Amino acid sequence: MSLPVLGYPLLHLGVPWGAGDLAAHYMNASAWSPFGVSSNAHFGFPDGIDLAYIPTIDHTQNAFAWIITVISGNSFAGLNLLLVASFPLTAALAVACLRLVGARGYLAIALAVAFTFIPYHFDRGLSHLYLATMYAGVTGILLALWIGTGQRATRRWHIPAIVLLILVTAWSGMYYAAFGIALTLTAVAWRWIRSDSGGRVARALLIPVAIAAATLLAFLPGIVRLVTRPPLINLVERSPAESVTFAGNLAQLLTPYISRDIPKLSAFTNTLAESQEILGSAAESRVSGFGTFITTTALIVFLVGWAMRARRLNTSSNRRDTVVT
């Protein structure tokens, strides 16, 4: 379903798909290696660049890009393919989340697709790809729901799966790591409020603690470099207040994008477009608008399916009552 937007770019995997932040992502992926990021004279004229001074922890994204680069010999193909792969991966994880809260079958699939195709996924995918992958946000939610719904590790694969989810949440960007810690801590508090035993609450607490520890471990090389070889000047700074404001702008990307050509909606869409200052171009708005249409369609499928299911259950209940009578 993402191919109307990403199908043509897929024919050109070996070239950059954008500029701005995306150019920095391509550079990060090129300089990354499984054994750490070292100084690279290919970037940063005249003395090269040392990415340890920008201690991002987007390790899962960079690892995927590195593997594809090793196989293909092309430094752009890995991140480009990651954006495409993030759609089915996010949807599959969303289905797992929905199953934990009781959704099943086509209802869970419809809601997962609706979530996966929100405008944010497309818009940020062509500018800030690391954030746009979204799957690490869903792994954090999945861990929080696992704790909050009182699940237990009753099968052999549960523990390895939880460890994998923890590492993906911690090593896919600092924002997703922070969200994962906050959500899982909230879930632990919920289990304590529900009067779970002290031992069970302590075991649940291991998950947010593990996410925090893995996040700190990922930051450690950058911290060591900053302490042992302090930078001459700070090139980039962002205050916490700016991050909050930026997050508010990103949240607006959840709102639908409607064509300004639709009669009687031009005033509304003009106002909406003006509020989307984060968008760099009309082209990005159109791409995000495609996500709106898919999300809306998937929600309609969910609502129709939910109504039909409720009607069928009601009919079955009436038949049982008739038999009993």
Backbone torsions as a table, in degrees:
resi	resn	phi	psi	omega
1	MET	NA	-19.3	177.4
2	SER	-83.0	-9.0	-173.0
3	LEU	-65.2	-30.5	175.6
4	PRO	-55.9	-28.1	176.3
5	VAL	-96.1	-43.4	-171.7
6	LEU	-99.8	-4.6	-178.2
7	GLY	-62.0	-49.9	179.7
8	TYR	-64.8	-46.1	175.6
9	PRO	-57.5	-30.4	179.4
10	LEU	-61.1	-25.8	176.9
11	LEU	-73.7	-8.7	-177.2
12	HIS	-132.2	54.6	-177.6
13	LEU	-65.1	-26.0	-172.2
14	GLY	-86.7	9.7	-179.9
15	VAL	-126.3	158.6	178.3
16	PRO	-63.7	144.2	178.8
17	TRP	-100.0	-0.7	-179.6
18	GLY	-176.1	-177.9	-179.6
19	ALA	-126.1	-156.5	178.8
20	GLY	64.3	-131.9	179.7
21	ASP	-59.3	-31.5	-178.0
22	LEU	-63.7	-34.0	176.9
23	ALA	-63.0	-39.4	177.8
24	ALA	-65.8	-35.4	177.9
25	HIS	-65.0	-42.6	177.3
26	TYR	-60.1	-39.8	179.4
27	MET	-65.8	-44.3	179.0
28	ASN	-59.6	-45.5	-178.8
29	ALA	-63.6	-34.7	-180.0
30	SER	-70.6	-34.2	-176.8
31	ALA	-88.5	-14.5	-175.6
32	TRP	-74.9	149.8	173.1
33	SER	-149.2	161.4	-178.8
34	PRO	-61.3	-18.8	-176.4
35	PHE	-106.4	19.3	174.9
36	GLY	110.3	164.0	179.7
37	VAL	-95.5	127.8	-179.7
38	SER	-112.9	174.3	176.6
39	SER	-63.2	142.0	-177.0
40	ASN	-132.9	115.7	-177.5
41	ALA	-78.6	-8.3	-179.7
42	HIS	-71.0	-27.3	179.5
43	PHE	-115.3	159.4	172.2
44	GLY	75.0	67.1	177.8
45	PHE	-62.8	139.7	2.4
46	PRO	-100.7	-9.1	-170.4
47	ASP	-103.4	6.2	-178.3
48	GLY	87.0	-173.4	-176.6
49	ILE	-137.3	143.2	178.6
50	ASP	-122.9	105.7	-174.7
51	LEU	-72.6	-8.2	175.4
52	ALA	-65.5	-21.3	176.9
53	TYR	-78.4	-9.8	173.8
54	ILE	-121.2	78.2	-168.3
55	PRO	-76.1	64.9	172.8
56	THR	-70.8	155.0	-177.0
57	ILE	-121.9	39.6	179.7
58	ASP	-83.9	56.6	-171.0
59	HIS	-72.3	-37.1	-179.2
60	THR	-66.9	-40.0	178.3
61	GLN	-65.2	-46.6	-179.2
62	ASN	-67.5	-34.9	179.1
63	ALA	-65.2	-43.2	177.1
64	PHE	-60.5	-46.2	-180.0
65	ALA	-63.0	-38.2	-179.6
66	TRP	-64.3	-43.5	179.9
67	ILE	-61.3	-45.8	179.9
68	ILE	-65.2	-36.6	178.6
69	THR	-64.3	-43.0	178.9
70	VAL	-61.6	-40.7	-177.8
71	ILE	-73.2	-44.3	-172.1
72	SER	-95.1	-22.4	-175.5
73	GLY	77.3	9.4	-178.9
74	ASN	-116.0	128.9	-174.4
75	SER	-82.8	-7.4	179.2
76	PHE	-99.3	-28.7	-171.6
77	ALA	-60.6	-36.8	-174.8
78	GLY	-61.6	-52.0	-179.3
79	LEU	-69.1	-36.6	177.8
80	ASN	-61.1	-44.9	179.7
81	LEU	-68.6	-31.1	178.2
82	LEU	-61.1	-41.4	179.0
83	LEU	-60.1	-43.6	179.2
84	VAL	-64.3	-45.1	-178.0
85	ALA	-67.2	-23.7	-177.1
86	SER	-66.5	-23.2	-179.8
87	PHE	-69.7	-56.3	177.8
88	PRO	-65.2	-33.4	-179.8
89	LEU	-66.2	-45.4	178.3
90	THR	-62.7	-42.7	-179.8
91	ALA	-63.2	-42.7	-179.6
92	ALA	-63.8	-42.8	178.3
93	LEU	-66.3	-36.8	178.3
94	ALA	-64.3	-38.6	176.2
95	VAL	-60.7	-42.3	178.3
96	ALA	-61.0	-41.0	177.2
97	CYS	-61.9	-45.9	-177.0
98	LEU	-66.1	-33.4	177.7
99	ARG	-65.0	-32.5	179.1
100	LEU	-66.8	-24.3	179.7
101	VAL	-105.6	14.4	169.9
102	GLY	102.0	-4.9	178.5
103	ALA	-77.6	142.4	-177.1
104	ARG	-138.8	160.6	170.0
105	GLY	58.0	-140.6	-173.8
106	TYR	-66.7	-24.6	177.3
107	LEU	-65.7	-45.3	178.2
108	ALA	-65.4	-40.2	-179.7
109	ILE	-64.5	-42.6	-179.6
110	ALA	-63.2	-44.3	178.7
111	LEU	-66.6	-38.1	178.8
112	ALA	-64.0	-41.7	177.3
113	VAL	-65.8	-41.1	178.1
114	ALA	-58.6	-42.4	178.6
115	PHE	-68.4	-43.9	-175.4
116	THR	-61.6	-33.9	-174.0
117	PHE	-99.0	22.6	174.0
118	ILE	-59.6	151.3	-176.8
119	PRO	-53.2	-32.2	-179.3
120	TYR	-54.5	-42.1	-174.9
121	HIS	-60.2	-41.9	179.4
122	PHE	-75.9	-48.3	-173.1
123	ASP	-61.8	-50.6	-179.1
124	ARG	-72.8	-23.7	179.2
125	GLY	-62.5	-27.5	179.8
126	LEU	-99.8	12.9	176.6
127	SER	-140.8	-57.4	-179.1
128	HIS	-118.4	79.0	-167.5
129	LEU	-63.8	-36.5	-177.4
130	TYR	-58.6	-46.3	178.8
131	LEU	-69.0	-33.8	-173.2
132	ALA	-70.7	-17.5	-177.0
133	THR	-61.6	-32.2	169.2
134	MET	68.9	-22.4	-172.1
135	TYR	-62.6	-32.5	-178.9
136	ALA	-69.1	-29.7	173.8
137	GLY	-64.3	-37.9	-178.4
138	VAL	-73.7	-33.9	177.3
139	THR	-65.0	-36.8	176.0
140	GLY	-64.1	-42.1	177.0
141	ILE	-63.7	-40.7	-179.5
142	LEU	-61.7	-42.7	177.6
143	LEU	-65.2	-40.6	179.3
144	ALA	-64.4	-41.0	178.6
145	LEU	-68.5	-35.8	176.8
146	TRP	-58.8	-45.1	178.9
147	ILE	-69.9	-49.4	-172.6
148	GLY	-64.5	-31.1	179.7
149	THR	-89.4	4.0	175.0
150	GLY	72.7	31.6	179.4
151	GLN	-71.2	154.6	177.4
152	ARG	-124.0	148.0	177.4
153	ALA	-79.3	89.6	-174.6
154	THR	-102.1	-8.4	-180.0
155	ARG	-122.1	159.9	-175.0
156	ARG	-60.6	-36.1	-173.9
157	TRP	-82.2	-7.8	-177.5
158	HIS	-63.9	-47.3	-177.3
159	ILE	-63.7	-50.7	176.4
160	PRO	-58.2	-36.4	179.4
161	ALA	-65.6	-41.8	178.8
162	ILE	-64.3	-41.9	177.9
163	VAL	-61.3	-43.0	178.5
164	LEU	-62.8	-43.7	178.9
165	LEU	-62.7	-38.8	178.2
166	ILE	-62.2	-46.4	-178.3
167	LEU	-66.7	-40.5	178.4
168	VAL	-63.9	-42.2	179.3
169	THR	-64.2	-40.3	-176.3
170	ALA	-79.0	-28.0	-171.7
171	TRP	-112.7	30.3	179.3
172	SER	-127.2	26.8	177.9
173	GLY	122.1	142.2	-174.3
174	MET	-66.3	-32.1	179.7
175	TYR	-66.5	-47.1	-179.6
176	TYR	-65.8	-35.3	176.9
177	ALA	-63.7	-44.7	-180.0
178	ALA	-63.6	-43.4	178.0
179	PHE	-62.6	-41.7	-179.6
180	GLY	-62.1	-42.9	178.2
181	ILE	-63.0	-45.4	-178.8
182	ALA	-63.1	-43.5	-177.8
183	LEU	-67.5	-43.9	-178.6
184	THR	-70.2	-34.6	175.4
185	LEU	-64.5	-39.0	176.6
186	THR	-62.1	-40.7	179.1
187	ALA	-65.5	-38.3	177.2
188	VAL	-63.5	-43.3	177.9
189	ALA	-60.5	-37.4	178.4
190	TRP	-63.3	-42.7	179.3
191	ARG	-65.9	-34.1	177.1
192	TRP	-67.3	-41.6	177.2
193	ILE	-62.2	-33.9	179.6
194	ARG	-77.7	7.3	174.9
195	SER	67.8	35.1	171.5
196	ASP	-66.1	158.5	179.2
197	SER	-65.9	156.8	-179.9
198	GLY	-59.4	-38.7	179.5
199	GLY	-65.1	-41.0	-179.6
200	ARG	-67.8	-40.2	177.3
201	VAL	-63.9	-39.7	179.4
202	ALA	-64.2	-40.2	178.1
203	ARG	-65.6	-39.9	177.6
204	ALA	-64.8	-35.0	-179.3
205	LEU	-64.9	-21.4	179.0
206	LEU	-61.0	-29.0	-177.0
207	ILE	-68.2	-54.8	177.1
208	PRO	-63.5	-34.3	177.2
209	VAL	-63.3	-41.0	179.1
210	ALA	-65.5	-40.4	177.4
211	ILE	-61.4	-44.8	179.8
212	ALA	-63.0	-42.3	-179.5
213	ALA	-65.4	-43.4	179.1
214	ALA	-65.5	-36.4	177.1
215	THR	-64.2	-46.4	177.8
216	LEU	-60.7	-41.0	178.4
217	LEU	-60.7	-38.7	179.8
218	ALA	-67.9	-32.6	179.8
219	PHE	-79.9	-16.3	-169.8
220	LEU	-56.3	-46.6	179.5
221	PRO	-58.4	-40.2	178.3
222	GLY	-67.1	-38.7	178.9
223	ILE	-63.8	-44.1	179.0
224	VAL	-61.4	-42.0	180.0
225	ARG	-64.8	-41.1	180.0
226	LEU	-65.0	-35.4	-178.7
227	VAL	-76.8	-43.2	-175.0
228	THR	-81.0	-31.1	-180.0
229	ARG	-136.7	78.7	-176.6
230	PRO	-59.4	144.4	178.3
231	PRO	-69.7	154.7	179.4
232	LEU	-69.9	-42.2	178.7
233	ILE	-143.9	160.3	174.0
234	ASN	-90.7	121.3	-179.5
235	LEU	-85.7	-31.4	-175.5
236	VAL	-136.5	135.2	174.0
237	GLU	-139.4	146.0	173.2
238	ARG	-142.6	122.5	-179.2
239	SER	-76.6	158.6	176.1
240	PRO	-56.7	-37.0	179.6
241	ALA	-62.9	-38.7	178.7
242	GLU	-66.3	-36.8	179.0
243	SER	-65.3	-38.9	178.5
244	VAL	-64.4	-43.9	178.7
245	THR	-62.4	-43.4	-179.6
246	PHE	-63.0	-39.9	178.7
247	ALA	-63.3	-36.6	177.0
248	GLY	-63.2	-40.4	176.9
249	ASN	-64.6	-39.8	178.7
250	LEU	-64.0	-36.4	-179.5
251	ALA	-61.9	-28.0	179.0
252	GLN	-65.8	-19.8	-179.7
253	LEU	-70.0	-8.1	175.0
254	LEU	-78.1	-17.0	-179.3
255	THR	-76.2	151.2	-175.0
256	PRO	-71.7	151.9	173.6
257	TYR	-108.6	120.9	-177.5
258	ILE	-118.2	142.0	179.5
259	SER	-59.9	136.9	178.7
260	ARG	-70.5	-9.1	-177.9
261	ASP	-84.3	-7.8	-179.0
262	ILE	-71.1	124.9	-178.1
263	PRO	-57.9	145.1	174.6
264	LYS	68.9	0.3	178.0
265	LEU	-116.4	5.1	-174.5
266	SER	-63.2	-40.7	-179.4
267	ALA	-63.5	-44.0	179.4
268	PHE	-63.5	-46.6	-176.6
269	THR	-69.0	-33.0	176.2
270	ASN	-64.2	-43.4	178.1
271	THR	-63.1	-42.4	179.7
272	LEU	-64.0	-42.4	-179.4
273	ALA	-64.6	-37.6	179.2
274	GLU	-65.6	-30.9	-180.0
275	SER	-76.0	-16.1	-177.5
276	GLN	-91.9	59.9	-175.9
277	GLU	-66.7	-17.8	-179.3
278	ILE	-69.1	-23.9	-177.5
279	LEU	-70.0	134.9	-177.7
280	GLY	-87.5	-21.8	-175.9
281	SER	-158.1	163.7	176.2
282	ALA	-64.6	-29.9	179.5
283	ALA	-61.9	-41.0	178.4
284	GLU	-64.2	-37.0	178.5
285	SER	-62.9	-41.2	-179.7
286	ARG	-66.6	-40.5	178.4
287	VAL	-62.7	-44.8	178.0
288	SER	-63.9	-34.7	178.2
289	GLY	-60.7	-32.3	176.2
290	PHE	-60.8	-40.8	176.3
291	GLY	-60.8	-36.6	177.8
292	THR	-59.7	-47.1	-177.3
293	PHE	-64.0	-42.2	179.8
294	ILE	-66.1	-44.9	179.2
295	THR	-60.1	-44.6	179.5
296	THR	-62.7	-43.4	179.0
297	THR	-61.7	-44.1	-179.8
298	ALA	-64.8	-37.2	177.5
299	LEU	-65.9	-38.4	176.9
300	ILE	-63.0	-43.8	177.4
301	VAL	-58.6	-43.6	179.4
302	PHE	-62.0	-47.7	-176.7
303	LEU	-64.1	-42.0	178.1
304	VAL	-64.2	-45.2	178.7
305	GLY	-62.8	-41.1	178.9
306	TRP	-63.5	-42.4	179.1
307	ALA	-64.2	-43.0	179.0
308	MET	-64.0	-39.9	179.4
309	ARG	-65.3	-43.7	179.2
310	ALA	-62.6	-39.6	179.2
311	ARG	-65.0	-41.4	-179.3
312	ARG	-65.7	-41.7	177.9
313	LEU	-64.7	-38.3	179.1
314	ASN	-65.8	-40.0	178.4
315	THR	-63.5	-43.1	178.8
316	SER	-62.6	-39.3	179.4
317	SER	-65.4	-40.4	178.4
318	ASN	-64.1	-37.9	179.1
319	ARG	-65.2	-41.7	178.6
320	ARG	-62.8	-41.0	179.0
321	ASP	-62.7	-38.1	179.5
322	THR	-64.9	-43.1	178.8
323	VAL	-62.1	-45.8	179.9
324	VAL	-61.1	-41.4	179.3
325	THR	-62.9	NA	NA
